[in-house]
């Protein structure tokens, strides 16, 4: 049985208009000439992505989409109609986001985070903005400190909500002092804590020495861009440090102290000066 919204390995039944046709239980699927690999003909097998081109009509492509069925993705809104919106997911046919699956008003050009799901009739794939019902909570295969891929999907008083590895719910706390992201931002981070309810606390920095090492590079770059003197110090406002460097005041002071002990900078009353 073919999997709609996913990759399938199909046997070519015949050539048609320079392209290829595949026989399936849902009828013939057409792969256009422009996407047909050289040297492929009847009897050969090829991996294609199958999607719903029109209602009840399926198509095949060798172009890789930005996401497939049962995955989360941040996709751009490219059109809005009275019955729903359409999202760019990297292939010719835009992905449909029905009105009933929208959780807030959206605009063309905006990125929205969605789950790709089968439609109610099982005839194709649609997008759904109601993410919470799709998260996995079995975190037995995860470990703390492991690097993970993140998609920002919401904000809360505590911080910003992220999809972790396209499967799990996570939260990055505001207390970490990083710049405020926007919905749809794709970041990398680290699992700081695995909670009993299956949710994950996420940090954007490695723990301990590794965090300072990364911050050293960032701080040195900022000093160099400022002409060798950066007017930030231990009396500077935490929000100013956060805005200029994207790190907390605590991490800034720790990093500056490390660079001072290494003889890279001198700490003056008005800021940090690079030793040439």
C-alpha positions in Angstrom: 0.0 0.0 0.0 1.3 3.4 -0.9 2.0 6.0 1.8 0.6 9.4 1.0 2.8 12.3 2.2 5.8 10.0 2.4 8.5 8.4 0.3 7.6 5.2 -1.6 9.7 2.9 -3.8 7.6 2.2 -6.9 8.1 0.2 -10.1 7.8 2.1 -13.4 5.0 0.7 -15.5 5.5 2.7 -18.6 6.7 6.0 -20.0 4.3 8.8 -20.8 4.9 12.3 -22.3 8.6 11.9 -21.5 7.8 11.2 -17.9 7.0 8.0 -16.0 3.8 6.2 -14.8 3.5 4.0 -11.8 0.6 1.5 -11.3 -0.7 1.6 -7.7 -3.9 0.6 -5.8 -5.0 4.2 -6.2 -4.5 4.2 -9.9 -1.7 5.5 -12.1 0.7 8.1 -10.7 2.6 10.4 -13.0 6.2 11.7 -12.6 6.8 14.6 -15.0 9.7 14.5 -17.5 11.6 17.3 -15.7 11.9 15.2 -12.6 12.6 11.9 -14.3 16.2 10.6 -13.7 18.1 9.6 -16.8 18.2 5.9 -17.7 15.1 5.0 -15.8 12.4 3.0 -17.7 9.7 0.4 -17.4 10.5 -2.3 -14.8 12.9 -0.1 -12.9 12.2 1.0 -9.3 12.6 4.5 -8.1 11.9 6.3 -4.8 9.3 9.1 -5.1 7.4 11.3 -2.7 3.6 10.9 -3.1 1.2 13.8 -2.3 -2.3 14.9 -3.1 -2.2 17.2 -6.1 -6.0 17.8 -6.2 -8.9 16.3 -4.3 -8.8 12.6 -5.0 -5.8 12.9 -7.3 -2.3 11.8 -6.3 1.0 12.7 -7.9 4.6 11.7 -7.5 7.8 13.8 -7.3 11.5 13.3 -6.8 11.8 16.7 -5.1 12.2 16.5 -1.3 9.6 18.3 0.7 10.4 20.3 3.8 8.4 17.8 5.9 6.4 14.6 5.5 3.3 13.1 7.1 3.4 12.9 11.0 6.2 15.5 11.2 6.2 19.0 12.6 7.5 21.9 10.4 7.7 25.7 10.2 6.2 26.6 6.9 5.5 30.0 5.2 1.9 31.0 4.4 1.7 31.8 0.6 -2.0 32.2 0.0 -5.2 32.6 2.0 -8.7 31.8 0.8 -12.1 31.8 2.4 -11.9 28.1 3.1 -8.3 27.9 4.4 -4.7 28.8 3.7 -1.9 27.3 1.7 1.7 26.7 2.9 5.0 26.3 0.9 6.4 22.9 1.8 9.0 22.8 -0.9 7.2 21.0 -3.7 5.0 22.2 -6.6 1.6 21.8 -4.9 1.2 23.9 -1.7 0.1 22.3 1.5 -3.5 23.0 2.5 -4.3 24.3 6.0 -8.1 24.2 6.5 -9.8 26.9 8.6 -10.9 24.3 11.1 -7.3 23.4 11.8 -6.1 27.0 12.4 -5.7 28.0 16.0 -5.2 31.8 15.4 -5.4 34.3 12.6 -2.6 34.1 10.1 -1.2 36.3 7.4 0.6 35.8 4.0 4.4 35.8 4.5 4.1 34.5 8.1 5.7 31.3 9.2 3.4 28.9 11.1 4.4 25.7 12.9 2.2 22.8 11.9 1.8 19.1 12.0 1.4 17.2 8.7 -1.6 14.8 9.1 -3.9 12.7 6.9 -7.1 14.4 6.1 -10.4 13.1 7.5 -11.1 11.0 4.4 -7.6 9.6 4.2 -7.3 10.9 0.7 -4.3 13.2 1.2 -2.3 15.3 3.6 -3.2 18.6 5.3 -1.6 20.8 7.9 -2.8 21.3 11.5 -1.8 24.1 13.9 -3.1 22.3 17.0 0.2 20.7 17.9 -0.3 19.6 21.5 -2.3 16.5 20.6 0.5 15.1 18.5 3.5 15.3 20.8 5.2 12.2 21.9 5.8 11.8 25.7 7.9 8.6 25.8 11.3 10.1 26.4 13.0 6.9 27.3 15.3 7.1 24.3 16.6 10.6 25.2 19.5 11.6 27.5 20.2 14.9 29.2 22.9 17.1 27.6 22.2 15.6 24.2 22.1 18.1 21.3 18.7 18.5 19.7 17.0 20.3 16.9 14.3 22.9 17.9 11.4 24.7 16.2 9.9 27.6 18.2 6.1 27.3 18.1 4.9 29.5 21.0 5.6 31.9 23.8 4.7 31.7 27.5 5.4 33.8 30.6 8.2 31.3 31.5 9.9 31.3 28.1 9.4 30.0 24.6 7.9 26.6 23.6 9.8 24.4 21.2 9.3 21.2 19.2 12.2 19.0 20.0 13.6 16.7 17.2 10.2 17.0 15.5 8.6 14.9 18.2 8.6 16.2 21.7 7.4 19.3 23.6 10.1 21.5 25.2 10.6 24.8 26.9 13.5 27.3 27.0 13.2 29.5 30.1 13.5 33.3 29.9 15.9 33.1 32.8 18.6 31.9 30.4 18.8 35.4 29.1 18.7 34.8 25.4 17.2 37.0 22.7 13.5 36.6 22.2 12.9 34.3 19.2 10.0 34.5 16.7 7.6 31.7 15.9 9.1 29.4 13.3 12.7 30.0 14.3 14.8 26.8 13.9 17.5 26.4 16.5 19.8 23.9 18.0 19.9 23.3 21.8 20.6 20.8 24.6 18.4 18.8 26.8 18.8 20.3 30.3 16.2 18.2 32.1 13.8 15.4 31.2 10.6 15.7 33.3 8.4 12.9 34.5 5.4 14.3 32.4 7.5 13.8 29.2 8.2 17.5 28.7 11.8 18.7 28.2 13.6 21.6 29.7 15.9 22.9 26.9 19.1 25.1 27.1 20.6 26.8 24.0 24.0 26.5 25.5 26.1 23.6 26.6 26.7 23.2 30.3 29.7 24.3 32.3 33.0 24.8 30.5 31.6 24.2 27.0 29.1 27.1 27.5 31.9 29.5 28.6 34.0 28.3 25.6 31.2 29.2 23.2 30.6 32.5 24.9 34.3 33.4 24.8 34.2 33.3 21.0 31.0 35.5 21.0 32.4 38.0 23.4 35.8 38.3 21.7 34.0 38.9 18.4 31.9 41.6 20.0 35.0 43.4 21.4 36.7 43.2 18.0 33.7 44.6 16.2 33.6 47.4 18.7 37.1 48.4 17.7 38.9 46.7 20.6 36.8 48.2 23.5 33.4 47.1 24.5 31.5 49.4 26.9 29.9 46.7 29.0 30.9 45.8 32.6 29.7 44.3 35.8 27.5 47.4 36.5 25.8 47.3 33.1 22.1 46.7 32.9 21.3 42.9 32.4 18.9 43.8 29.5 21.6 45.8 27.8 24.0 42.8 28.0 21.3 40.5 26.7 20.4 42.9 23.8 24.1 43.3 22.8 25.4 39.8 23.3 22.4 37.5 23.6 23.7 36.1 26.9 22.8 36.5 30.6 24.7 39.0 32.8 25.9 36.0 34.9 27.4 34.3 31.8 28.9 37.6 30.6 30.8 38.1 33.9 32.0 34.5 34.0 33.2 34.7 30.4 34.9 38.1 30.9 36.7 36.7 33.9 37.9 33.8 32.0 39.3 36.0 29.2 40.9 38.3 31.8 42.7 35.3 33.5 43.9 34.1 30.1 45.5 37.5 29.4 43.3 38.2 26.4 41.5 41.3 27.8 41.8 43.9 30.5 38.8 44.9 32.6 38.4 48.6 32.9 35.8 50.6 34.8 34.0 51.5 31.6 34.2 48.1 29.9 36.4 45.4 28.3 39.6 46.2 26.3 41.3 43.7 24.0 45.0 43.3 24.6 46.8 43.6 21.3 
